[in-house]
C-alpha cells in the first residue's frame, strides 16, 4: 500500500494521540491551534483512510485470570480449508491473534488460557477438531517488549 498523504496537522494529531489516546480532543485542538471540530474531522478522515483503527482499553490478561500466554503454530490436514478454519478460530475467545505465515506453519495464533491445563483443553477440544495435522505450542513466560509501532519521524519529511 502506498503511503497516504498526511499533512502537518494530521501528523501533529497522530503524535499527540499516540502518546496518550485519552487526551481530550479540545486539548489537542488547543495545542494544534485549531477548533475542536477540526480535530474531530481529521480523526474521522484518518479513521476512514485506515490510518487509525479505533481506540480501545488494553486489559491485562493476568489480572483477569489468564496466567498462560502461548503461541501455537498450526498445520492443517487440508490447507484449502484456511478460510473456514480462520472463521472457526474467531469463535474461540481465547484466540486473540491469528496470522497467515510463511515457514513451518499454515497459521500462527496467540492464545490466552487460565493455566496450562486450560491450554491443553483448548488445544484438544477446540483446536484439534479444526482439522489439524499437527500443532506446536510455545509458552511465553513474560513479554519483554509490548508496544505499538513507532510513528515515523514526521519532522524529517517537512
N, C-alpha and C positions, 0 to 999 in steps of 0.2 A: 504494500500500500504506500502510495506517495505521501510525503509529509504534507500535512494540512496547513493551510495558511492561517497563522495566528499573528495578530498584531501585538504591539507593545502592551496594550491594556489587557488583552487576553492572557498574555504571559505573566503580567503582574498579578492578575487574579489567580491564575493557576498556582503561582508560587505561594501566595498567601493561604489559599485553601488547602494546599498540600502540606503546609507547615502546621495548620490547625483547621481541620474540617468543621469544627464547631464555631469558627469565627463568624460573628453576625455579619450579614450582608451589608448592613449600614456602616459597620466598621471598615469593611473592605472598600465601600464607596468613598468614605472619608479619606482613607489612605491613598486611594487612586484619584481622588479629585473629581468624581462623577456622582451621578444620582444613584440611589438605591435601585431604581427601576432599570438603569443601565446595567447594573451588576446582575440583576435577575435575567435580563435579556441575554447578556453574554454567557451566563451559566447555562441557560436554556439552549443557546446556539451551540456551545461546546458539548452539551449532552446530545443534541441532535446529530452533531458531527461524529459522535462516538469517542470523543476525547475524554469525556467524563462518563463513567459507568454507573453513576449513582453514588449514594452515600449510605453508610451503614455503621453500626456499632460492632466492634470486634469482641466476641465473647471468648474468655479464657476457658478452653475445654476442661482443664484440670479442675477449675473452680466449680464446675457443674457435674463433676463425677466421671469425666473421661480421662483416665490415667494412662491409657496406651494410645500412642500415635504410631501408625505403621504405613509403610509404602509397599504396595503389592504390585508386582509385575504379573500380568495375566496373559496367558497364551490360550487362544480359542481353538477348539477342535475344528471349527469351520469358520475361517476368517471372513467369510461372506456375511456372517451374522453381526458384524461390527455395530451397525446402527441399532439393531434390535437389542444387543447386549448393553449398549450405552443407554438406551431408553429404560431398560430394566435396572441398570445401576442407579438411575435417577430416583428410583423408588426405594433405595436403601439409604435411609437417613444418615447412617454413619459414614457413607462415602461422601467426602467433601470436595474432592477434585478427581478428574479423570482426564487423562491425556492420551492422544494417539502418539505413538513414538516410533522411532527407528531403533534398530538394535535387537536385543534379545526378546522383547515383549511386544505383543499386539497392542496392549493397553497398559497404562501405568496409573494406579489410583492411590490416593491418600485417604486414609480411613482413621477414625477415632473410635475406640472401644473403651468400655468401663475398666477392663483389665484383660489379661492375656486369655483367660477362659472365655470371656465375651468375644474376643477377637477370633478365637478358634470356632466358636459357634457361628459367627458371621461368615467366616470362610467356608465352613462345612454346610451350613443351612441356607445361606443366601448367595454366595459366590459360585460354589461348585455346580449348583443346578443351572447356571447360565450357559453351560456347555464349555467348560474349561478343559483343555488337555493337561494343563499344569499351571501352578502359580508359585511365585517366590515372594516371601514376605521379609521385609526389613523393618525392624522395630527401631523407632527413634527414641533415644534416651533423653535428648534435650535439643531444642532448636537454638543453635548458637547465633544465627542471624535470621531475623524475620522482619523484613521491611518492604516497602514499596520501591519500585524502580525510581531512581532519582530523576528529577527534571533536567533536561539539557541546560547548559549554560546559556541562557537567553541573552545575556549581555554581550556575548561574543558575536552574536548574529547581527547586532544592530550597528 
